């Protein structure tokens, strides 16, 4: 199937497959907070609109200061970017001509940005047989000759958070072998800051952390993310970026979002509740489901049923799941579901229930 390499693009899915798009479509292929952005953004929108007449702050203020305060780090350890995709491109440039390890299945932009910067990619595979846990021995073996290891924590598309002992083990080994570690924490908001590695960053100058504002705060349209690392690394990344790489409206919205504590708590509770209900539902119908801890899960239909047929049949019903055709190690045999509002989740379960009976 010729499908988009990312979720959240239902129009292209229907167009590429030559399927007439139904009038009503629910897109479970994207995984942003279904609550929408924090209400404060709507309340101050008129004031935010005035920001478009002035050049933005070149350092991404007021978001830079807000992020530093939120994480309890110095501003010199943060660089603000136009979304995590831009930041991944900047980080990849630091390893031009070298070797990088990517642990699959995982977010495709790691390898895409590395290849674009002429980095030699070493692929390591986590497997279904091992519950998609990190293959520690294979990773360490690859680190002997690599300059950097990319890890998605928690992982996309499985939603699995690496065990902290395993992560600490790998990071210590990286320091011994002069192998940097890039941690993508784009979805860690849905677990909580206690699971982030940021608190240990100052003791591990070889670690770079990438954060996204897109998922938790439902603001993919404004593009906002940030990197946390040793000030030396931050300065190297900053030198690669164009002036005013973050727009003024985004910088102000980001600062408002970080102050939305109750909003985050509600999002975590909703995500956990709906994910657990969906996991129970799918396992009761013979599916294998990943041990996700975030706002999505990935599942494999039971014996005699195929993900491809389920995917196509649901498209005809106006339901878009995330395919895994471009996730190495899943190879189209799994599907990912982003958590939505309760009513939408119920519609999905109704359609799935009918499909499982009929197939």
C-alpha positions in Angstrom: 0.0 0.0 0.0 1.3 3.5 -0.9 0.5 5.2 2.4 1.7 8.4 4.1 4.6 7.8 6.5 3.0 9.6 9.3 -0.5 9.6 10.9 -2.9 12.5 11.0 -3.3 12.7 7.2 -6.6 11.0 6.4 -7.2 12.8 3.1 -4.0 11.4 1.6 -4.8 8.0 2.9 -8.1 7.9 1.0 -6.6 9.6 -2.1 -3.6 7.2 -2.3 -5.7 4.1 -1.9 -8.4 5.4 -4.4 -11.1 5.0 -1.8 -13.9 7.5 -1.7 -13.7 9.4 1.6 -16.9 9.1 3.7 -18.6 12.3 4.8 -17.7 11.6 8.5 -14.2 10.5 9.3 -12.7 9.9 12.7 -8.9 9.9 12.6 -7.4 7.5 15.2 -4.1 7.6 13.4 -3.1 10.8 15.1 -2.2 10.8 18.8 -2.7 14.3 20.2 -4.8 15.1 23.2 -8.5 14.8 22.2 -9.4 17.6 24.7 -8.0 20.2 22.4 -5.6 23.0 23.5 -5.9 24.5 27.0 -8.9 26.9 27.3 -6.6 29.8 28.3 -5.4 29.9 24.6 -8.9 30.8 23.4 -9.4 33.2 26.2 -6.4 35.3 25.3 -6.5 34.7 21.5 -7.2 38.4 20.7 -4.0 39.4 22.5 -2.1 36.6 20.9 -3.2 37.8 17.5 -1.3 41.1 18.1 2.0 39.2 18.2 1.9 38.7 14.4 2.8 42.4 13.8 6.1 42.1 15.6 9.2 40.1 15.0 9.5 37.2 17.5 12.1 36.9 20.2 15.1 35.2 18.5 15.5 32.8 21.5 11.9 31.8 21.7 10.9 33.9 24.7 8.7 33.7 26.7 8.6 30.0 26.1 12.3 29.5 26.7 12.1 30.9 30.3 8.9 29.0 30.9 10.4 25.7 29.9 13.5 26.4 32.0 11.4 27.1 35.0 9.1 24.1 34.4 12.0 21.7 34.3 14.3 23.5 36.8 17.2 23.9 34.4 19.2 26.8 33.2 18.1 28.5 30.0 21.6 27.8 28.6 20.6 24.1 28.5 17.5 24.6 26.3 17.0 25.4 22.6 13.5 26.1 21.3 12.6 24.9 17.8 9.9 24.9 15.2 8.6 21.5 16.3 10.5 18.3 17.1 11.0 17.5 13.4 13.2 20.6 12.9 15.1 19.8 16.1 15.8 16.2 14.9 17.3 17.6 11.7 19.6 20.0 13.7 20.7 17.1 16.0 21.4 14.8 13.0 23.7 17.4 11.5 26.0 17.0 14.5 26.7 13.5 13.4 27.3 14.1 9.7 29.5 11.4 8.2 29.4 9.3 11.4 27.4 6.2 12.6 24.1 6.3 14.5 22.0 3.6 16.0 18.3 3.5 15.6 16.2 0.9 17.5 13.2 -0.2 15.4 10.2 -0.2 15.3 10.2 3.5 16.0 9.5 7.0 14.7 10.6 7.3 11.1 12.0 10.8 11.3 15.1 9.7 13.2 16.4 7.7 10.2 15.0 10.1 7.7 16.9 13.1 9.2 20.1 11.0 9.7 20.2 9.7 6.2 19.7 13.3 4.9 22.8 14.3 6.8 24.8 11.4 5.3 24.9 9.5 8.6 25.5 5.8 8.4 22.5 4.2 10.2 23.0 1.0 12.2 19.6 -0.7 12.7 18.8 -2.7 15.8 15.5 -4.5 16.1 13.3 -5.0 19.1 10.9 -8.0 18.6 7.4 -9.1 19.3 8.8 -12.2 20.9 10.5 -10.0 23.6 7.5 -7.7 24.0 9.3 -5.0 22.0 11.6 -4.4 25.0 15.0 -2.9 24.3 17.5 -5.5 23.1 20.3 -4.4 25.5 23.1 -6.7 24.3 22.6 -5.8 20.7 22.4 -2.1 21.4 25.7 -2.3 23.4 27.4 -4.2 20.7 26.4 -1.5 18.2 27.5 1.3 20.5 31.1 0.0 20.3 31.4 1.6 16.9 28.7 4.3 16.8 28.8 8.0 17.7 25.2 8.2 18.9 22.2 6.1 19.9 18.6 7.3 19.3 15.9 6.1 21.7 12.2 6.9 21.8 11.1 7.0 25.4 8.3 6.1 25.5 8.4 4.5 22.1 6.3 5.3 19.1 4.5 3.2 17.9 4.5 0.7 20.8 3.9 3.2 23.6 6.4 1.2 25.8 8.6 3.1 28.2 12.0 1.4 28.6 12.7 0.1 32.1 14.7 2.6 34.0 17.4 0.2 34.9 17.9 -0.7 31.2 18.0 3.0 30.3 20.5 3.8 33.0 22.6 0.8 31.9 22.7 2.0 28.3 23.5 5.6 29.3 26.4 4.6 31.5 27.7 2.4 28.8 27.5 5.3 26.3 29.6 7.4 28.6 32.2 4.7 28.7 32.3 4.2 25.0 32.0 7.9 24.0 28.6 7.2 22.4 26.1 10.0 22.7 22.4 9.3 23.6 19.5 11.1 22.1 16.2 10.6 24.0 13.0 11.5 22.3 10.5 12.2 25.1 7.7 13.5 22.9 5.0 11.4 24.7 6.4 11.3 28.2 3.9 14.0 29.3 1.2 11.3 29.2 3.1 9.4 31.9 4.5 12.3 34.0 7.7 14.2 34.5 8.9 11.7 37.1 9.6 9.4 34.2 11.7 11.9 32.3 15.5 11.8 32.3 15.8 15.6 32.5 16.5 15.6 36.2 19.7 13.6 35.5 20.8 15.5 32.5 23.4 17.7 34.3 25.3 14.5 35.3 25.2 13.1 31.8 26.6 15.6 29.3 26.5 13.0 26.5 22.7 12.9 26.6 20.4 15.1 24.5 16.6 15.2 25.2 14.0 16.2 22.7 10.6 17.4 23.8 7.4 18.2 21.8 4.5 20.4 22.8 2.3 18.9 20.0 0.9 15.8 21.6 -0.1 16.8 25.2 -1.3 20.3 24.3 -3.0 19.5 21.0 -1.1 22.3 19.1 0.4 20.5 16.1 -0.4 23.4 13.8 1.9 26.0 15.5 5.0 23.7 15.6 6.8 24.0 18.9 9.4 21.8 20.6 12.6 22.1 22.5 16.0 20.4 23.1 17.6 20.0 26.5 21.3 19.3 26.7 24.7 20.5 27.9 25.2 24.2 27.0 28.0 23.2 24.6 25.6 21.0 22.6 22.9 23.7 22.7 25.3 26.2 21.3 26.2 23.9 18.4 22.5 23.3 17.6 21.7 27.0 17.9 24.4 27.8 15.3 22.6 25.6 12.8 19.2 27.3 13.2 18.0 30.4 11.2 17.2 33.5 13.1 13.6 33.7 14.3 13.1 30.0 13.9 10.1 30.1 16.3 7.2 32.3 15.7 6.0 34.7 18.3 2.5 33.3 18.7 3.9 29.8 19.2 6.3 31.0 21.9 3.5 32.7 23.9 1.1 29.7 23.5 3.8 27.3 24.7 4.4 29.4 27.9 0.7 29.3 28.6 0.5 25.5 28.1 3.3 24.7 30.5 1.3 26.5 33.2 -1.8 24.2 32.7 -1.3 21.7 35.5 -4.9 20.6 35.9 -5.2 20.2 32.1 -2.3 17.8 32.1 -3.7 15.8 35.0 -7.0 15.4 33.2 -5.3 14.3 30.0 -3.3 11.7 31.8 -6.3 10.3 33.5 -8.3 10.2 30.3 -5.5 8.6 28.3 -4.9 5.9 31.0 -8.6 5.1 31.3 -9.4 4.8 27.6 -6.2 2.9 26.8 -6.8 0.3 29.5 -10.4 -0.2 28.3 -9.3 -0.6 24.7 -6.6 -3.0 25.7 -9.1 -5.2 27.6 -11.5 -5.0 24.7 -8.9 -6.1 22.1 -7.4 -8.9 24.2 -10.8 -10.3 24.8 -11.1 -10.7 21.0 -7.8 -12.5 20.6 -5.5 -9.6 19.7 -2.0 -9.1 20.9 -1.6 -5.6 22.4 1.5 -3.7 23.4 2.1 -2.7 27.0 1.7 1.0 26.1 1.8 3.6 28.9 0.7 6.6 26.8 -2.2 7.9 24.7 -2.1 5.2 22.1 -1.6 1.5 21.8 -0.6 -0.9 19.0 -2.3 -4.2 18.4 -2.1 -7.3 16.2 -5.3 -9.0 15.2 -5.8 -12.6 16.2 -5.2 -15.8 14.2 -6.8 -15.9 10.8 -7.3 -12.1 10.8 -5.1 -9.5 9.1 -4.3 -5.9 9.9 -4.5 -4.9 6.3 -8.1 -6.1 5.8 -9.1 -4.6 9.1 -7.5 -1.3 8.2 -9.1 -1.1 4.7 -12.6 -2.2 6.0 -12.5 0.5 8.7 -11.5 3.1 6.2 -14.7 2.4 4.3 -16.6 3.0 7.6 -14.9 6.4 8.1 -12.4 5.2 10.7 -8.7 5.8 10.1 -6.2 3.7 12.2 -2.4 4.1 11.9 -0.9 1.5 9.7 2.5 0.1 10.5 3.7 -0.5 6.9 6.8 1.7 7.4 7.6 0.5 11.0 10.4 -2.0 10.7 9.7 -5.0 12.8 5.9 -4.5 12.6 5.8 -4.5 8.8 2.1 -3.8 8.5 0.9 -6.6 10.7 0.0 -4.2 13.6 -2.3 -1.2 13.9 -2.0 1.8 16.2 -5.0 3.5 17.9 -4.7 7.0 19.3 -7.0 7.6 22.2 -10.0 10.0 21.5 -13.0 11.2 23.4 -15.2 8.5 25.1 -18.0 8.7 22.4 -15.5 8.3 19.6 -13.8 5.4 21.4 -17.2 3.7 21.8 -17.9 4.1 18.0 -14.6 2.4 17.3 -15.3 -0.4 19.6 -18.7 -1.0 18.0 -17.2 -1.2 14.6 -14.4 -3.4 15.8 -16.8 -5.8 17.5 -18.8 -6.2 14.3 -15.6 -6.8 12.3 -14.2 -9.4 14.7 -17.4 -11.4 14.6 -17.6 -11.3 10.8 -14.0 -12.2 10.2 
